[in-house]
Amino acid sequence: MDSHSRIVIVGGGQAGIQIAESLRQEGFTGALTLLGDEPHPPYQRPPLSKKWLAEGGAVGALSLRGPAAIERLKITLRPDTRVRAIERVRNVVELSDGTALPYDRLGIATGSLPRTLPVPGASLSGVFSLRGIADSLAIGQAIRLCAEEKRCVVVVGGGFIGLEVAAAARKLGAQVTVLEGLPRLMSRVTAPVVSETFARLHRAHGVQLMFGAQVAEIVGREGRVWAVRTADGQEYPAGVVVVGIGVDPDDLLARSAGLLCERGVVVDDCSRTSDSAIVAAGDCTARRLPNGELVRLESVQNAIEQGKSGAAALMGRERPFTNAPWFWSDQYDIKLQMVGLSRGYDQVVTRGDLAKPAYSAFYYRAGRLLAVDSMNRVPDHMQSKRLLDHGVWPTPEQAADPQFELSSLLKVAPAATPGGAATAGGA
């Protein structure tokens, strides 16, 4: 593509800025415009439910790239700009102010939207979901007020976001109740042993955990939240309610433009969409694997790697994202680091001290390692990432043996055979 080409990126978050930055690294010299729907330049989102929620600080501390860096890369950043439609026939992006922005190539990085509770009272004042800086600021302020007034923070959802908010609220001195509809915490992504570790952790910090709690109504008084009523008739007093029941891909623009969407904007390993002139990256996407399976990954790593792949694709190059996915969560003094995808596992073995806790859970299916969850075991996590990326893994017996050196398997990684486990003695 020559210096007269125009690339527009819709979405000013982690994936959007990554596409833009990688394009410059790939040698693109044309006009590059980044459209964001928030008033802030690209910023980190993970701290919004973790340290930044509890401790606050300057908004600028969350910035991914400062103004000088964006200017140096010759990126035209347009914050507070909403896109109304993508018109693929005319190759323009229609903005909400009625203007149109032409493009030769396009990147979509619209992220995800928090799910809302479909119950009466969900729109009451004091009911929050967490997506951006404004939400985090409002939630933090509301939690502090609850702490002062001795009122309870009710968190709906026992997944990552809900539990991180619960931990932050306890740090701020508020009473906390977590209502989880399923029988255990983080049940969709972790084994029971990991769920129980975090249940003990939160209870030890004074959080009330209620399982099988199906929210039926949010009760209000004078327009503000007062309590949460569950299907069994129980009422839980609430000064603020934070809803953390997952997110959905924000693929409305892509769908309306006629791009193939299924659980998100469908992309290949190189972030290409069904339109050869358009790539997509980040939480808005669903990646089609070679076996036809669709995978949605909501993580910083996914946004970064798909952004790099998408930039290369826009330049006509191949840069597939194939590494094992990883995620993390900070709750109190525990760092949970996860690598791989554990769905479909039939065996879990642990390595380390469950009591501290400082251990890793290794997930297997038919003897093949799928994923590893590490709690305060950073070396395990780093080694597991390398093992999964190289296609080798310990046997369940080796993983459970704290004396066995996981790194020894990396020495024989080139000799590993697909579908089989490498051992210290060879593939």
Secondary structure, 3 states (H helix, E strand, C coil): CCCCCEEEEECCCHHHHHHHHHHHHCCCCCEEEEECCCCCCCECCHHHHCHHHHHCCCHHHHECCCHHHHHHCCCEEECCCCEEEEECCCCEEEECCCCEEECCEEEECCCEEECCCCCCCCCCECEEECCCHHHHHHHHHHHHHHHHHCCEEEEECCCHHHHHHHHHHHHCCCEEEEEECCCCCCCCCCCHHHHHHHHHHHHHCCCEEEECCCEEEEEEECCEEEEEEECCCCEEECCEEEECCCEEECCHHHHHCCCCECCCEEECCCCECCCCCEEECCCCEEEECCCCCEECCCCHHHHHHHHHHHHHHHCCCCCCCCCCCEEEEEECCEEEEEEECCCCCCEEEEEEECCCCEEEEEEEECCEEEEEEEECCHHHHHHHHHHHHHCCCCCHHHHHCCCCCHHHHHHHHHHCCCCCCCECCEC
